[in-house]
Amino acid sequence: MAYLDPGLMRVFRGRIANPMTLRRVYGICRSYRLHDLRRPAGAYGMVDRLSRCVGVPVTPAQRHNAAQWLMTCGVDPQHPGHRRRMWRMIRGGW
């Protein structure tokens, strides 16, 4: 079962506290569709782009796990309700 690494998410949340980084992350997330994230190329691509954007290196295992999670979670970044759910999860307790 794929899951999001809590330590990696803590670092990621710290980096997106910068408003400019948050804007870029939002743009990356909005650029994908459900169909893209159901395929390995799209899921791995999103993980790689987000990692580069925030400057958080990920191990191959973390990358694989995050991509597997994206492929199975069924989030559609183009759907307003899914976007709200995605941002609540990304932003954590903000």
Buried (B, 14 or more C-beta within 10 A) or exposed (E): EEEBBEEBBEBBBEBBEEEEBBEBBBEBBEEBEBEBBBEEEBBBBBBBBBBEBBEBEBEEEBBBBBBBBBBEBEBBBEEEEBBEEBBEEBEEEE
